[in-house]
Amino acid sequence: GYPFYEGFLFPGTYQLLREGFSPLPFIRESFDRYELWYETYADDISRSPYTAAEIVITASMIQREAGSVQEMPMIAGIIWRRLELDMPLGIDATTRYELNDWVNPLYREDLERHTPYNTRRRRGLPPTGISQPGPQALHAALFPSETDYLYYLHDQSGRIHYSRTYDEHLELIRRYLR
């Protein structure tokens, strides 16, 4: 009954039998674990202005973007705030998902293509999740930090920096990434 599977298969450790392996029992168990999470938070999800699918998509981006669990609620707050302001999300991980390349540098041409997953060019959420978010990312998407920040970046050492304006963000890019 979900519009897509990406994000709804709960990450974790699963026992798989080598002999006679079929992916269906694994997928069912993984999805059942997601459903347990959903049941735990069903009331909170129903009070949220977002659907379960939108929460999962956002959590999947948080999972890929956050350098630590502590960063997740703030990143969630920034994502929801940008959506409320009808701003492009500008999340490179969505382009990486589409390219299926999590290692190589992204090039300008990658970031300028108009595709459903290019959140630099397209407003709104991508059409599906881009990873299997864990419980911390799901929790952050459901209970984001309230913030005035609109931008974030990780420097070369992985430390996160937040900014309220695009000019502040550009200054952080000059300071930490060049």
Biotite code that builds the C-alpha atoms (Angstrom):
import biotite.structure as struc

atoms = struc.array([
    struc.Atom([0.000, 0.000, 0.000], chain_id="A", res_id=1, res_name="GLY", atom_name="CA", element="C"),
    struc.Atom([3.013, 2.344, -0.053], chain_id="A", res_id=2, res_name="TYR", atom_name="CA", element="C"),
    struc.Atom([3.918, 4.314, -3.173], chain_id="A", res_id=3, res_name="PRO", atom_name="CA", element="C"),
    struc.Atom([7.528, 3.025, -3.161], chain_id="A", res_id=4, res_name="PHE", atom_name="CA", element="C"),
    struc.Atom([9.823, 0.739, -1.145], chain_id="A", res_id=5, res_name="TYR", atom_name="CA", element="C"),
    struc.Atom([12.941, 2.859, -0.698], chain_id="A", res_id=6, res_name="GLU", atom_name="CA", element="C"),
    struc.Atom([12.996, 3.877, 2.955], chain_id="A", res_id=7, res_name="GLY", atom_name="CA", element="C"),
    struc.Atom([10.367, 1.427, 4.175], chain_id="A", res_id=8, res_name="PHE", atom_name="CA", element="C"),
    struc.Atom([12.785, -1.471, 4.645], chain_id="A", res_id=9, res_name="LEU", atom_name="CA", element="C"),
    struc.Atom([14.177, -1.043, 8.134], chain_id="A", res_id=10, res_name="PHE", atom_name="CA", element="C"),
    struc.Atom([17.968, -1.310, 8.339], chain_id="A", res_id=11, res_name="PRO", atom_name="CA", element="C"),
    struc.Atom([19.410, -3.758, 10.800], chain_id="A", res_id=12, res_name="GLY", atom_name="CA", element="C"),
    struc.Atom([21.052, -7.119, 11.215], chain_id="A", res_id=13, res_name="THR", atom_name="CA", element="C"),
    struc.Atom([19.129, -10.032, 9.769], chain_id="A", res_id=14, res_name="TYR", atom_name="CA", element="C"),
    struc.Atom([19.798, -13.783, 9.850], chain_id="A", res_id=15, res_name="GLN", atom_name="CA", element="C"),
    struc.Atom([19.708, -15.182, 6.314], chain_id="A", res_id=16, res_name="LEU", atom_name="CA", element="C"),
    struc.Atom([20.007, -18.819, 5.295], chain_id="A", res_id=17, res_name="LEU", atom_name="CA", element="C"),
    struc.Atom([22.374, -19.407, 2.420], chain_id="A", res_id=18, res_name="ARG", atom_name="CA", element="C"),
    struc.Atom([20.685, -22.588, 1.285], chain_id="A", res_id=19, res_name="GLU", atom_name="CA", element="C"),
    struc.Atom([17.388, -21.969, -0.460], chain_id="A", res_id=20, res_name="GLY", atom_name="CA", element="C"),
    struc.Atom([17.695, -18.208, 0.040], chain_id="A", res_id=21, res_name="PHE", atom_name="CA", element="C"),
    struc.Atom([14.760, -16.134, -1.121], chain_id="A", res_id=22, res_name="SER", atom_name="CA", element="C"),
    struc.Atom([14.708, -12.349, -0.741], chain_id="A", res_id=23, res_name="PRO", atom_name="CA", element="C"),
    struc.Atom([10.982, -12.275, 0.080], chain_id="A", res_id=24, res_name="LEU", atom_name="CA", element="C"),
    struc.Atom([11.232, -13.380, 3.751], chain_id="A", res_id=25, res_name="PRO", atom_name="CA", element="C"),
    struc.Atom([14.046, -10.852, 4.317], chain_id="A", res_id=26, res_name="PHE", atom_name="CA", element="C"),
    struc.Atom([12.020, -8.058, 2.699], chain_id="A", res_id=27, res_name="ILE", atom_name="CA", element="C"),
    struc.Atom([8.957, -9.021, 4.748], chain_id="A", res_id=28, res_name="ARG", atom_name="CA", element="C"),
    struc.Atom([10.908, -9.026, 8.040], chain_id="A", res_id=29, res_name="GLU", atom_name="CA", element="C"),
    struc.Atom([12.573, -5.707, 7.198], chain_id="A", res_id=30, res_name="SER", atom_name="CA", element="C"),
    struc.Atom([9.233, -4.146, 6.267], chain_id="A", res_id=31, res_name="PHE", atom_name="CA", element="C"),
    struc.Atom([7.628, -5.601, 9.418], chain_id="A", res_id=32, res_name="ASP", atom_name="CA", element="C"),
    struc.Atom([10.272, -3.808, 11.508], chain_id="A", res_id=33, res_name="ARG", atom_name="CA", element="C"),
    struc.Atom([9.382, -0.558, 9.765], chain_id="A", res_id=34, res_name="TYR", atom_name="CA", element="C"),
    struc.Atom([5.694, -1.206, 10.530], chain_id="A", res_id=35, res_name="GLU", atom_name="CA", element="C"),
    struc.Atom([6.549, -1.687, 14.232], chain_id="A", res_id=36, res_name="LEU", atom_name="CA", element="C"),
    struc.Atom([8.221, 1.721, 14.215], chain_id="A", res_id=37, res_name="TRP", atom_name="CA", element="C"),
    struc.Atom([5.199, 3.189, 12.444], chain_id="A", res_id=38, res_name="TYR", atom_name="CA", element="C"),
    struc.Atom([2.766, 1.690, 14.962], chain_id="A", res_id=39, res_name="GLU", atom_name="CA", element="C"),
    struc.Atom([4.791, 3.170, 17.823], chain_id="A", res_id=40, res_name="THR", atom_name="CA", element="C"),
    struc.Atom([4.522, 6.671, 16.328], chain_id="A", res_id=41, res_name="TYR", atom_name="CA", element="C"),
    struc.Atom([1.155, 6.408, 14.512], chain_id="A", res_id=42, res_name="ALA", atom_name="CA", element="C"),
    struc.Atom([-0.487, 9.098, 16.663], chain_id="A", res_id=43, res_name="ASP", atom_name="CA", element="C"),
    struc.Atom([2.449, 11.503, 16.156], chain_id="A", res_id=44, res_name="ASP", atom_name="CA", element="C"),
    struc.Atom([2.428, 10.829, 12.412], chain_id="A", res_id=45, res_name="ILE", atom_name="CA", element="C"),
    struc.Atom([-1.318, 11.468, 12.208], chain_id="A", res_id=46, res_name="SER", atom_name="CA", element="C"),
    struc.Atom([-0.823, 14.849, 13.962], chain_id="A", res_id=47, res_name="ARG", atom_name="CA", element="C"),
    struc.Atom([2.055, 15.776, 11.675], chain_id="A", res_id=48, res_name="SER", atom_name="CA", element="C"),
    struc.Atom([1.407, 18.030, 8.676], chain_id="A", res_id=49, res_name="PRO", atom_name="CA", element="C"),
    struc.Atom([3.295, 15.431, 6.617], chain_id="A", res_id=50, res_name="TYR", atom_name="CA", element="C"),
    struc.Atom([2.374, 11.974, 5.394], chain_id="A", res_id=51, res_name="THR", atom_name="CA", element="C"),
    struc.Atom([4.239, 8.836, 6.440], chain_id="A", res_id=52, res_name="ALA", atom_name="CA", element="C"),
    struc.Atom([5.781, 8.700, 2.952], chain_id="A", res_id=53, res_name="ALA", atom_name="CA", element="C"),
    struc.Atom([7.014, 12.315, 3.221], chain_id="A", res_id=54, res_name="GLU", atom_name="CA", element="C"),
    struc.Atom([8.498, 11.556, 6.649], chain_id="A", res_id=55, res_name="ILE", atom_name="CA", element="C"),
    struc.Atom([10.286, 8.477, 5.275], chain_id="A", res_id=56, res_name="VAL", atom_name="CA", element="C"),
    struc.Atom([11.651, 10.389, 2.264], chain_id="A", res_id=57, res_name="ILE", atom_name="CA", element="C"),
    struc.Atom([12.913, 13.158, 4.550], chain_id="A", res_id=58, res_name="THR", atom_name="CA", element="C"),
    struc.Atom([14.399, 10.642, 6.999], chain_id="A", res_id=59, res_name="ALA", atom_name="CA", element="C"),
    struc.Atom([16.206, 8.919, 4.125], chain_id="A", res_id=60, res_name="SER", atom_name="CA", element="C"),
    struc.Atom([17.853, 12.228, 3.179], chain_id="A", res_id=61, res_name="MET", atom_name="CA", element="C"),
    struc.Atom([18.724, 12.918, 6.829], chain_id="A", res_id=62, res_name="ILE", atom_name="CA", element="C"),
    struc.Atom([20.309, 9.455, 7.053], chain_id="A", res_id=63, res_name="GLN", atom_name="CA", element="C"),
    struc.Atom([22.599, 10.278, 4.124], chain_id="A", res_id=64, res_name="ARG", atom_name="CA", element="C"),
    struc.Atom([23.286, 13.927, 5.046], chain_id="A", res_id=65, res_name="GLU", atom_name="CA", element="C"),
    struc.Atom([23.973, 13.802, 8.784], chain_id="A", res_id=66, res_name="ALA", atom_name="CA", element="C"),
    struc.Atom([27.500, 13.239, 10.008], chain_id="A", res_id=67, res_name="GLY", atom_name="CA", element="C"),
    struc.Atom([26.158, 12.145, 13.412], chain_id="A", res_id=68, res_name="SER", atom_name="CA", element="C"),
    struc.Atom([22.918, 11.319, 15.199], chain_id="A", res_id=69, res_name="VAL", atom_name="CA", element="C"),
    struc.Atom([23.162, 14.648, 17.051], chain_id="A", res_id=70, res_name="GLN", atom_name="CA", element="C"),
    struc.Atom([22.936, 16.565, 13.744], chain_id="A", res_id=71, res_name="GLU", atom_name="CA", element="C"),
    struc.Atom([19.790, 14.801, 12.567], chain_id="A", res_id=72, res_name="MET", atom_name="CA", element="C"),
    struc.Atom([17.083, 16.936, 14.273], chain_id="A", res_id=73, res_name="PRO", atom_name="CA", element="C"),
    struc.Atom([18.665, 20.188, 13.068], chain_id="A", res_id=74, res_name="MET", atom_name="CA", element="C"),
    struc.Atom([19.033, 18.922, 9.504], chain_id="A", res_id=75, res_name="ILE", atom_name="CA", element="C"),
    struc.Atom([15.395, 17.778, 9.680], chain_id="A", res_id=76, res_name="ALA", atom_name="CA", element="C"),
    struc.Atom([14.356, 21.255, 10.835], chain_id="A", res_id=77, res_name="GLY", atom_name="CA", element="C"),
    struc.Atom([16.236, 22.860, 7.951], chain_id="A", res_id=78, res_name="ILE", atom_name="CA", element="C"),
    struc.Atom([14.691, 20.499, 5.382], chain_id="A", res_id=79, res_name="ILE", atom_name="CA", element="C"),
    struc.Atom([11.126, 21.073, 6.626], chain_id="A", res_id=80, res_name="TRP", atom_name="CA", element="C"),
    struc.Atom([11.683, 24.829, 6.838], chain_id="A", res_id=81, res_name="ARG", atom_name="CA", element="C"),
    struc.Atom([12.994, 25.008, 3.268], chain_id="A", res_id=82, res_name="ARG", atom_name="CA", element="C"),
    struc.Atom([9.973, 23.007, 2.088], chain_id="A", res_id=83, res_name="LEU", atom_name="CA", element="C"),
    struc.Atom([7.622, 25.372, 3.923], chain_id="A", res_id=84, res_name="GLU", atom_name="CA", element="C"),
    struc.Atom([9.322, 28.324, 2.206], chain_id="A", res_id=85, res_name="LEU", atom_name="CA", element="C"),
    struc.Atom([9.104, 26.558, -1.190], chain_id="A", res_id=86, res_name="ASP", atom_name="CA", element="C"),
    struc.Atom([12.897, 26.615, -1.543], chain_id="A", res_id=87, res_name="MET", atom_name="CA", element="C"),
    struc.Atom([14.857, 23.928, -3.374], chain_id="A", res_id=88, res_name="PRO", atom_name="CA", element="C"),
    struc.Atom([16.404, 21.570, -0.822], chain_id="A", res_id=89, res_name="LEU", atom_name="CA", element="C"),
    struc.Atom([19.825, 21.489, -2.503], chain_id="A", res_id=90, res_name="GLY", atom_name="CA", element="C"),
    struc.Atom([20.682, 18.048, -1.120], chain_id="A", res_id=91, res_name="ILE", atom_name="CA", element="C"),
    struc.Atom([23.477, 16.461, -3.121], chain_id="A", res_id=92, res_name="ASP", atom_name="CA", element="C"),
    struc.Atom([22.726, 12.994, -1.721], chain_id="A", res_id=93, res_name="ALA", atom_name="CA", element="C"),
    struc.Atom([19.563, 12.852, -3.854], chain_id="A", res_id=94, res_name="THR", atom_name="CA", element="C"),
    struc.Atom([21.646, 13.345, -7.004], chain_id="A", res_id=95, res_name="THR", atom_name="CA", element="C"),
    struc.Atom([24.131, 10.745, -5.775], chain_id="A", res_id=96, res_name="ARG", atom_name="CA", element="C"),
    struc.Atom([21.243, 8.308, -5.307], chain_id="A", res_id=97, res_name="TYR", atom_name="CA", element="C"),
    struc.Atom([20.022, 8.908, -8.829], chain_id="A", res_id=98, res_name="GLU", atom_name="CA", element="C"),
    struc.Atom([23.540, 8.437, -10.239], chain_id="A", res_id=99, res_name="LEU", atom_name="CA", element="C"),
    struc.Atom([24.157, 5.457, -7.917], chain_id="A", res_id=100, res_name="ASN", atom_name="CA", element="C"),
    struc.Atom([27.545, 6.985, -7.115], chain_id="A", res_id=101, res_name="ASP", atom_name="CA", element="C"),
    struc.Atom([28.337, 7.740, -3.475], chain_id="A", res_id=102, res_name="TRP", atom_name="CA", element="C"),
    struc.Atom([32.097, 8.115, -3.928], chain_id="A", res_id=103, res_name="VAL", atom_name="CA", element="C"),
    struc.Atom([33.102, 10.198, -6.930], chain_id="A", res_id=104, res_name="ASN", atom_name="CA", element="C"),
    struc.Atom([32.851, 13.985, -7.020], chain_id="A", res_id=105, res_name="PRO", atom_name="CA", element="C"),
    struc.Atom([29.685, 15.506, -8.414], chain_id="A", res_id=106, res_name="LEU", atom_name="CA", element="C"),
    struc.Atom([30.204, 17.687, -11.457], chain_id="A", res_id=107, res_name="TYR", atom_name="CA", element="C"),
    struc.Atom([28.367, 20.860, -12.388], chain_id="A", res_id=108, res_name="ARG", atom_name="CA", element="C"),
    struc.Atom([26.545, 18.995, -15.177], chain_id="A", res_id=109, res_name="GLU", atom_name="CA", element="C"),
    struc.Atom([25.269, 16.457, -12.613], chain_id="A", res_id=110, res_name="ASP", atom_name="CA", element="C"),
    struc.Atom([23.872, 19.239, -10.456], chain_id="A", res_id=111, res_name="LEU", atom_name="CA", element="C"),
    struc.Atom([22.305, 21.179, -13.342], chain_id="A", res_id=112, res_name="GLU", atom_name="CA", element="C"),
    struc.Atom([20.226, 18.384, -14.877], chain_id="A", res_id=113, res_name="ARG", atom_name="CA", element="C"),
    struc.Atom([16.471, 18.687, -14.401], chain_id="A", res_id=114, res_name="HIS", atom_name="CA", element="C"),
    struc.Atom([15.527, 15.310, -12.963], chain_id="A", res_id=115, res_name="THR", atom_name="CA", element="C"),
    struc.Atom([13.080, 14.181, -10.243], chain_id="A", res_id=116, res_name="PRO", atom_name="CA", element="C"),
    struc.Atom([15.960, 13.648, -7.791], chain_id="A", res_id=117, res_name="TYR", atom_name="CA", element="C"),
    struc.Atom([17.859, 16.871, -8.412], chain_id="A", res_id=118, res_name="ASN", atom_name="CA", element="C"),
    struc.Atom([16.813, 18.876, -5.372], chain_id="A", res_id=119, res_name="THR", atom_name="CA", element="C"),
    struc.Atom([18.950, 21.801, -6.503], chain_id="A", res_id=120, res_name="ARG", atom_name="CA", element="C"),
    struc.Atom([16.789, 22.324, -9.590], chain_id="A", res_id=121, res_name="ARG", atom_name="CA", element="C"),
    struc.Atom([13.452, 20.936, -8.420], chain_id="A", res_id=122, res_name="ARG", atom_name="CA", element="C"),
    struc.Atom([11.387, 22.129, -5.479], chain_id="A", res_id=123, res_name="ARG", atom_name="CA", element="C"),
    struc.Atom([9.844, 19.662, -3.075], chain_id="A", res_id=124, res_name="GLY", atom_name="CA", element="C"),
    struc.Atom([10.808, 16.184, -2.029], chain_id="A", res_id=125, res_name="LEU", atom_name="CA", element="C"),
    struc.Atom([12.250, 13.607, -4.404], chain_id="A", res_id=126, res_name="PRO", atom_name="CA", element="C"),
    struc.Atom([9.743, 10.950, -5.509], chain_id="A", res_id=127, res_name="PRO", atom_name="CA", element="C"),
    struc.Atom([11.117, 8.203, -3.230], chain_id="A", res_id=128, res_name="THR", atom_name="CA", element="C"),
    struc.Atom([13.450, 7.649, -0.342], chain_id="A", res_id=129, res_name="GLY", atom_name="CA", element="C"),
    struc.Atom([17.160, 7.561, -1.141], chain_id="A", res_id=130, res_name="ILE", atom_name="CA", element="C"),
    struc.Atom([18.303, 5.231, 1.650], chain_id="A", res_id=131, res_name="SER", atom_name="CA", element="C"),
    struc.Atom([16.921, 3.038, 4.380], chain_id="A", res_id=132, res_name="GLN", atom_name="CA", element="C"),
    struc.Atom([16.664, 5.432, 7.342], chain_id="A", res_id=133, res_name="PRO", atom_name="CA", element="C"),
    struc.Atom([17.308, 4.142, 10.823], chain_id="A", res_id=134, res_name="GLY", atom_name="CA", element="C"),
    struc.Atom([15.171, 4.913, 13.859], chain_id="A", res_id=135, res_name="PRO", atom_name="CA", element="C"),
    struc.Atom([17.162, 8.059, 14.739], chain_id="A", res_id=136, res_name="GLN", atom_name="CA", element="C"),
    struc.Atom([16.634, 9.597, 11.282], chain_id="A", res_id=137, res_name="ALA", atom_name="CA", element="C"),
    struc.Atom([12.931, 8.690, 11.341], chain_id="A", res_id=138, res_name="LEU", atom_name="CA", element="C"),
    struc.Atom([12.600, 10.223, 14.802], chain_id="A", res_id=139, res_name="HIS", atom_name="CA", element="C"),
    struc.Atom([14.385, 13.401, 13.655], chain_id="A", res_id=140, res_name="ALA", atom_name="CA", element="C"),
    struc.Atom([12.090, 13.721, 10.612], chain_id="A", res_id=141, res_name="ALA", atom_name="CA", element="C"),
    struc.Atom([9.061, 13.383, 12.869], chain_id="A", res_id=142, res_name="LEU", atom_name="CA", element="C"),
    struc.Atom([10.410, 15.610, 15.657], chain_id="A", res_id=143, res_name="PHE", atom_name="CA", element="C"),
    struc.Atom([12.689, 18.170, 13.969], chain_id="A", res_id=144, res_name="PRO", atom_name="CA", element="C"),
    struc.Atom([14.470, 21.005, 15.743], chain_id="A", res_id=145, res_name="SER", atom_name="CA", element="C"),
    struc.Atom([12.827, 24.377, 15.362], chain_id="A", res_id=146, res_name="GLU", atom_name="CA", element="C"),
    struc.Atom([15.374, 26.600, 13.693], chain_id="A", res_id=147, res_name="THR", atom_name="CA", element="C"),
    struc.Atom([15.962, 29.825, 11.819], chain_id="A", res_id=148, res_name="ASP", atom_name="CA", element="C"),
    struc.Atom([18.744, 28.171, 9.823], chain_id="A", res_id=149, res_name="TYR", atom_name="CA", element="C"),
    struc.Atom([18.219, 27.480, 6.129], chain_id="A", res_id=150, res_name="LEU", atom_name="CA", element="C"),
    struc.Atom([21.616, 26.078, 5.147], chain_id="A", res_id=151, res_name="TYR", atom_name="CA", element="C"),
    struc.Atom([24.262, 23.681, 6.405], chain_id="A", res_id=152, res_name="TYR", atom_name="CA", element="C"),
    struc.Atom([27.515, 22.224, 5.195], chain_id="A", res_id=153, res_name="LEU", atom_name="CA", element="C"),
    struc.Atom([30.146, 19.863, 6.488], chain_id="A", res_id=154, res_name="HIS", atom_name="CA", element="C"),
    struc.Atom([33.751, 21.054, 6.361], chain_id="A", res_id=155, res_name="ASP", atom_name="CA", element="C"),
    struc.Atom([36.687, 18.870, 5.324], chain_id="A", res_id=156, res_name="GLN", atom_name="CA", element="C"),
    struc.Atom([36.934, 17.414, 8.845], chain_id="A", res_id=157, res_name="SER", atom_name="CA", element="C"),
    struc.Atom([33.215, 16.569, 8.935], chain_id="A", res_id=158, res_name="GLY", atom_name="CA", element="C"),
    struc.Atom([32.194, 19.356, 11.324], chain_id="A", res_id=159, res_name="ARG", atom_name="CA", element="C"),
    struc.Atom([28.807, 20.872, 10.478], chain_id="A", res_id=160, res_name="ILE", atom_name="CA", element="C"),
    struc.Atom([28.217, 24.605, 10.037], chain_id="A", res_id=161, res_name="HIS", atom_name="CA", element="C"),
    struc.Atom([24.791, 26.264, 9.863], chain_id="A", res_id=162, res_name="TYR", atom_name="CA", element="C"),
    struc.Atom([23.763, 29.575, 8.333], chain_id="A", res_id=163, res_name="SER", atom_name="CA", element="C"),
    struc.Atom([20.588, 31.632, 8.113], chain_id="A", res_id=164, res_name="ARG", atom_name="CA", element="C"),
    struc.Atom([21.176, 33.355, 4.768], chain_id="A", res_id=165, res_name="THR", atom_name="CA", element="C"),
    struc.Atom([22.588, 32.377, 1.410], chain_id="A", res_id=166, res_name="TYR", atom_name="CA", element="C"),
    struc.Atom([25.326, 35.007, 1.777], chain_id="A", res_id=167, res_name="ASP", atom_name="CA", element="C"),
    struc.Atom([26.375, 33.454, 5.121], chain_id="A", res_id=168, res_name="GLU", atom_name="CA", element="C"),
    struc.Atom([26.324, 30.039, 3.441], chain_id="A", res_id=169, res_name="HIS", atom_name="CA", element="C"),
    struc.Atom([28.570, 31.264, 0.615], chain_id="A", res_id=170, res_name="LEU", atom_name="CA", element="C"),
    struc.Atom([30.989, 32.656, 3.205], chain_id="A", res_id=171, res_name="GLU", atom_name="CA", element="C"),
    struc.Atom([31.123, 29.260, 4.929], chain_id="A", res_id=172, res_name="LEU", atom_name="CA", element="C"),
    struc.Atom([31.797, 27.592, 1.580], chain_id="A", res_id=173, res_name="ILE", atom_name="CA", element="C"),
    struc.Atom([34.684, 30.011, 0.926], chain_id="A", res_id=174, res_name="ARG", atom_name="CA", element="C"),
    struc.Atom([36.031, 29.501, 4.431], chain_id="A", res_id=175, res_name="ARG", atom_name="CA", element="C"),
    struc.Atom([35.775, 25.727, 4.734], chain_id="A", res_id=176, res_name="TYR", atom_name="CA", element="C"),
    struc.Atom([35.594, 24.157, 1.300], chain_id="A", res_id=177, res_name="LEU", atom_name="CA", element="C"),
    struc.Atom([38.039, 26.043, -0.880], chain_id="A", res_id=178, res_name="ARG", atom_name="CA", element="C"),
])
